[in-house]
């Protein structure tokens, strides 16, 4: 997967665009199912989008032995830590 994303920028851009589309759809679902107001659902998905974007950038630009889902989990942990700082 990494090689495909690195060697074909169109695939990388398509993956990012697809995630944007899914995030828009998910905003309504998060709002509906969680009871969060729309603005809070948008913030939650914005955080997830940022985490996914940084993980994808690391996966493609700074490869190591971790899978994309592991990098996403690691970045989510960083986000949790940063948000919990008072």
C-alpha positions as CSV (number, residue, x, y, z in Angstrom):
1,X,0.0,0.0,0.0
2,X,2.8,2.4,0.9
3,X,4.5,1.9,-2.4
4,X,1.3,2.5,-4.3
5,X,0.7,5.8,-2.4
6,X,4.3,7.0,-2.9
7,X,4.6,6.1,-6.6
8,X,1.2,7.4,-7.6
9,X,0.3,10.8,-6.2
10,X,-3.2,10.6,-7.8
11,X,-4.0,7.6,-5.6
12,X,-2.8,9.5,-2.5
13,X,-4.9,12.5,-3.4
14,X,-7.9,10.3,-4.1
15,X,-7.5,8.6,-0.7
16,X,-7.5,12.0,1.0
17,X,-10.5,13.2,-1.1
18,X,-12.4,10.1,-0.3
19,X,-11.7,10.5,3.4
20,X,-13.1,14.1,3.1
21,X,-16.3,12.8,1.5
22,X,-16.7,10.1,4.2
23,X,-16.1,12.7,7.0
24,X,-18.9,14.9,5.6
25,X,-21.3,12.0,5.7
26,X,-20.1,10.9,9.1
27,X,-20.8,14.4,10.6
28,X,-24.6,13.8,10.2
29,X,-24.3,10.2,11.6
30,X,-22.2,11.3,14.6
31,X,-24.7,14.1,15.3
32,X,-27.7,11.7,15.0
33,X,-26.3,8.8,17.0
34,X,-24.3,10.6,19.7
35,X,-26.7,13.5,20.3
36,X,-23.8,16.0,19.9
37,X,-24.8,19.3,18.3
38,X,-23.7,19.6,14.7
39,X,-20.8,22.0,15.6
40,X,-19.4,19.6,18.1
41,X,-19.7,16.7,15.6
42,X,-17.8,18.8,13.1
43,X,-15.0,19.5,15.6
44,X,-14.8,15.8,16.5
45,X,-14.5,14.8,12.9
46,X,-12.1,17.6,12.2
47,X,-9.8,16.2,14.9
48,X,-10.1,12.7,13.4
49,X,-9.4,14.1,9.9
50,X,-6.3,15.9,11.2
51,X,-5.1,12.7,12.9
52,X,-5.7,10.6,9.8
53,X,-3.9,13.2,7.6
54,X,-0.8,13.3,9.8
55,X,-0.7,9.6,10.1
56,X,-1.0,9.2,6.3
57,X,1.8,11.7,5.8
58,X,4.0,9.8,8.2
59,X,3.1,6.5,6.6
60,X,4.1,7.7,3.1
61,X,6.8,10.2,3.9
62,X,8.7,8.6,6.8
63,X,8.2,4.9,6.5
64,X,9.0,2.5,9.3
65,X,7.7,-1.0,10.1
66,X,4.3,0.1,11.4
67,X,1.1,-0.3,9.5
68,X,-1.2,2.7,8.7
69,X,-3.7,1.7,11.4
70,X,-1.0,1.5,14.0
71,X,0.2,4.9,13.1
72,X,-3.3,6.3,13.3
73,X,-3.7,4.8,16.7
74,X,-0.4,6.3,17.8
75,X,-1.5,9.7,16.5
76,X,-4.9,9.4,18.3
77,X,-3.0,8.8,21.5
78,X,-1.0,12.0,21.0
79,X,-4.2,13.9,20.3
80,X,-5.8,12.6,23.4
81,X,-2.7,13.6,25.5
82,X,-2.7,17.1,24.0
83,X,-6.4,17.6,24.5
84,X,-6.2,16.5,28.1
85,X,-3.5,19.1,29.0
86,X,-5.0,21.7,31.2
